[in-house]
Amino acid sequence: MEEKHIKNKKRMLVVGASGSLGYKICEAIQKFFADTIELCISDYQAVRGQKTAEKLTIEKNNFMEIDINDATSIDAALSQNLTSVIVAVPQKELLVQKICNNRKIPCVDVTAFKNFPEKLRQDIPNPESAFIVMAGFFPGFCGVLVKSFKADFPEIDQVDVFLLQNKNANVGITGIHDMLTIISKQLVDGSRGFNNLSVETFAKQSFKLREINHDEAQLLQEKLPLERVTYYTAWNSAPFNSIIHFVIKHNLTNFLIGCFRKLKINLDNQQPDETIYLKLRGAKGENSQNNMHEMVLKFHSDYEMTAYCAAFMANYLTNEKNLQGIFYPFEIFDASDFHFLEVNQENAIL
């Protein structure tokens, strides 16, 4: 078996490779790390997984049939000389991480909610491997940017983060569900999320972004020397935002996602323009114009950025043999670590 593996390459497994995000992560690994990483993929449906392997032009032996609810199938896959794992599919019991820990394989997970790392810490109180959690773009890279922003401008104690999403974004149903869940959460003061407005300018156009209670904002506020971190988001279409606001106001999120799943609606609309913008604004004191700093970044795609970041973090872990513990991306990385990204920047710190 060993002779079939590409000499000197490290073997990285993507769990959930046939999904919208998982497939993009595979493409990112091949784009950035083809010289050093041998890509392996998994799916619980063998036929679909093999088709994914063919599309990615990887060896048939590098497809592994895994049921994330079955420890035996996970352990069998993780016994095949892997150096890192990326989980791009939701789990109930965190079996992949538990078996990664037993086998001392570092693992990256893109789950967007802080209850995941909280459960992981309960299940694995003394990690023998390294785990990066909430390891995508929003959350993930965004938190890294906030930390570096604060380091560059130490006088600020308030940071507002604005994400302008694109209604053309090619995301899976899980991604839509996660975002709707995030923006539906009540704010800290008990008021409705995705309701309070902030008018922001991107590419010389004004957009109404809405305040949300994002788990990453809470974590940054707890762990960084910042008094307040507030996240806002919206899409680049006022009618689309009105529909989303209606869905949230009337608690229709689960109903909407259920319709998507039942009708097998394909959300990959193949639109070429998925451009998104991220703005950070820092100040000293609440509502103060003193020591105001701002940074705007432009990206090609939300899911593409999430895939790039997850691939980069997993590659990093393959080279950090002695790292143990459960980490948020901002606890390990600085913005400068992501210099490989092709980003259009205005007043950026990368």
MISETI-77530 format. One record per residue (C-alpha): x, y, z; residue in one letter. Coordinates in pm, whole numbers, plus 32768, in hexadecimal, padded with zeros to 4 digits. Layout:
N
XYZa/...
//
This chain:
350
800080008000m/811480F28059e/81B780D17F01e/807E81597E5Ak/809782A37F0Fh/815083C07E6Bi/82AD83CF7EFCk/82ED84DC8004n/818F856F7FEBk/80BA85998121k/7F5F85018113r/7E3A85E88161m/7CD58566817El/7BA1863B813Av/7A6F85AA81E4v/7938860E8123g/79EF86507FDDa/78BA862F7F01s/780787507FA8g/781088B57F21s/7913892B801Bl/79D087E38034g/7A0A87DB7EBEy/7A8C89417EBDk/7B7B88E57FD8i/7C0087C77F02c/7C3488B77DE0e/7CEA89A97EC7a/7DD488957F40i/7E24883A7DD9q/7E5589A67D78k/7F408A0C7E91f/7FE088CC7F11f/7FEF87D77DEEa/816987B67E10d/8161874D7F7Dt/800786BF7FC6i/7F68857C7F4De/7DF085B67F56l/7D0984AF7FE5c/7B8F84CE7FF4i/7A698427809Cs/78F383FF8068d/77EF831E8107y/776A82D27FAAq/786E82047EF2a/77F2824B7D90v/77DB83C27DC8r/792D83C77E75g/79D4830F7D58q/793E84067C60k/79CB85227D32t/7B2084797D2Da/7B0D84627BB2e/7AB285D37B93k/7BDC862B7C6El/7CB885367BABt/7D3C848E7CE4i/7D9783207D0Fe/7C7682317D53k/7D3181B07E84n/7D1B830F7F16n/7BA282FC7F31f/7B2882778081m/79C0822180CFe/797382C08221i/783182D582E7d/786E83EC83E3i/777F834084D3n/784481FB84C8d/798B81F5858Ca/7A0280B584E1t/79FB814B8383s/7AA5828A83FFi/7BB781CA84B3d/7BF680F18381a/7C26822782A9a/7CFF82DD83A6l/7DE481AF83C3s/7E6481ED8260q/7F9782BF82ABn/7EEB841382B2l/7F9F854E8324t/7E6E86358345s/7CF486378325v/7BF9874482C4i/7A8F8711832Dv/799C87C18244a/785B871B82B7v/778C874483F7p/77AF863D8508q/76DE85E28634k/77DD851C86FEe/792A85AE8686l/79A88450863Al/7AA584C88539v/7B5485A58638q/7B5284978743k/7BF8839C865Ai/7CE884A585D7c/7D4F84E18740n/7D83836C877En/7E5E83568649r/7F0A84A78687k/7E968537853Ai/7E5C86B28530p/7D03871C84C2c/7C588856843Av/7ADF888A844Ed/7A13899983A3v/78E189858488t/78798AEE84C6a/77EC8ADE8628f/789D8AF28777k/77D189D6880En/78A588F08734f/79F7894687D5p/794B894A892Ae/78D487E488F5k/7A2987868869l/7AD2880189A8r/79E187338A77q/7A1B85F989A8d/7B9586278988i/7C0A86DB8AC5p/7D7986848A8Cn/7DBD868C8914p/7EE585C88891e/7EC8866B873Ds/7E7987C686B2a/7D1A88348657f/7CBC897985ADi/7B4A89C885CAv/7A638AC4851Fm/7B6E8ABD8413a/7AE18B6982E1g/7AB58CCD826Cf/79908D51833Df/79DE8CD68447p/7B518C8D8431g/7C1C8D788359f/7B3C8E9783C3c/7BA08E66852Fg/7D0E8E5E84CBv/7CDF8FAC841Dl/7C3E90458553v/7D658FD6862Ak/7E6590638536s/7D9991A2850Ff/7DA691D38687k/7F1D918D868Aa/7F579293857Bd/7E829396862Ff/7EA6934987A4p/7DED9485880Ce/7C9D9405878Bi/7BB093528876d/7A7D93308797q/7A71926E864Ev/79509252855Bd/79609146844Dv/788C91638313f/78639043821Dl/77B0909280D7l/77488F438047q/76E38EF77EE1n/758D8E717E86k/76338DAC7D6Bn/770B8CE77E5Ea/77228B767E09n/76EF8AD57F5Dv/765789907FD1g/751E896580A0i/75F3893681D8t/769A8A858198g/754A8B328169i/74C58A9082A6h/75F68AFA836Fd/75E58C6482FAm/746E8C7E833Al/74A38BE88494t/75B68CE484E0i/74F58E158472i/73B48D9D851Bs/744D8D9D8678k/73D48EA4876Dq/74CD8FB687B7l/75718FC7890Cv/746E90C68980d/73528FDA8921g/72E5909187E7s/72BA8FE68698r/73EA8F9D85C4g/740C9019845Ff/7340914C84B4n/741E926F8525n/74A4932683F4l/75F493BF839Cs/761D94668248v/7773941381B6e/781F9460806Ct/78C893577F96f/794893997E36a/78A694F37E40k/774E94607E89q/768794787FCCs/75F893418071f/752C930B81ADk/75DB92078282l/7533917083B3r/75BC911E850De/75DD8FAD8565i/76408EEA869Bn/77658E25860Fh/78188D2986EFd/796B8D9B8671e/79268F0386DCa/78DF8E87883Dq/7A208DBA8843l/7AF48EDC87C9l/7A5C8FC188CDq/7AA88EC289DEe/7C0B8E6E8973k/7C978FB288DEl/7CD290FD8990p/7B97919188F2l/7A69921A89A9e/797B91DB8888r/797891148743v/783F912F866Dt/77F59073852Ay/770E90E68413y/76AC903E82CEt/75BD905181A7a/75B28FF88038w/75EC90DB7F0En/747A90E07EB7s/737591A77F76a/725090C77F08p/73138F917F71f/735C902B80C5n/71EA907A80F0s/71928F0E80AFi/72968E9681ABi/721C8F9582AAh/70B78F16827Af/71268DAB82A7v/71D98DFF83ECi/70C68EE08474k/6FC48DCC8448h/70A88CAC84BBn/70998BFE8369l/72088B988353t/71D48A24839Bn/70A48A1882B8f/71688AB5819Bl/728F89C881C2i/71A088A281D9g/71098908808Bc/7263891E7FF0f/72BA87C18067r/716C8722800Ek/716187B97EB3l/72D9877D7E82k/730888E37E10i/745F891E7D77n/74ED8A607E05l/761F8A607D22d/75A48B5D7C25n/76E88B6E7B5Bq/76EE8CE97B58q/784D8D6B7B0Bp/78498E917BFEd/78528E297D6De/79198F577DE6t/79058FA47F5Ai/799490BA8032y/7A0F90C08197l/7A3D92058257k/7AD8923683AFl/7AAE937C846Br/7B5893C185B6g/7B3694E586A6a/7B9195548804k/7A54956F88D1g/78E8952C887Ee/786595FF875An/79AB96C18755s/7A4D975A8622q/7B9B976086D7n/7CAE9677865Fn/7BCA95E68552m/7C6694E3846Ch/7BCD9422834Be/7C2C93038266m/7B7192788139v/7BB8912E808Al/7B1E90A47F4Dk/7B088F2D7F08f/7A958E5E7DE3h/79B48D767EA9s/79478D20800Cd/795D8BA57FE2y/7A9F8BC07F1De/7B3D8C868039m/7ABD8B8C813At/7B578A73806Ea/7CA48B278049y/7CB98B6E81BDc/7C5D8A0C8227a/7D5E897A8137a/7E6B8A6A81AEf/7E298A1E831Em/7E3188A782E4a/7F7788C68223n/800689928342y/7FB1887C8438l/806587768367t/81A7883183B1n/816888748524e/81B9872385BBk/81C187938728n/80848866872Fl/7F7587E18816q/7E2C8879887Bg/7CE8890D87F7i/7D138A5F8751f/7C4D8B6F86A5y/7D038BF38570p/7D4A8D458612f/7E008C93872Ce/7F038C0C8637i/7F128CE98505f/7F4E8E5384A7d/7EC98EFA836Ca/80278EF582D5s/80238D7782DAd/7F1E8D8081C6f/7FFB8E3E80D3h/7FC68D2E7FCCf/7E618DA77F94l/7E188E787E62e/7D578F977EFEv/7CF490EA7E77n/7D3C91D77F97q/7CF1933B7FF7e/7DA693B18130n/7DE39242817Fa/7ED791B7827Di/7F2F907481C9l/
//
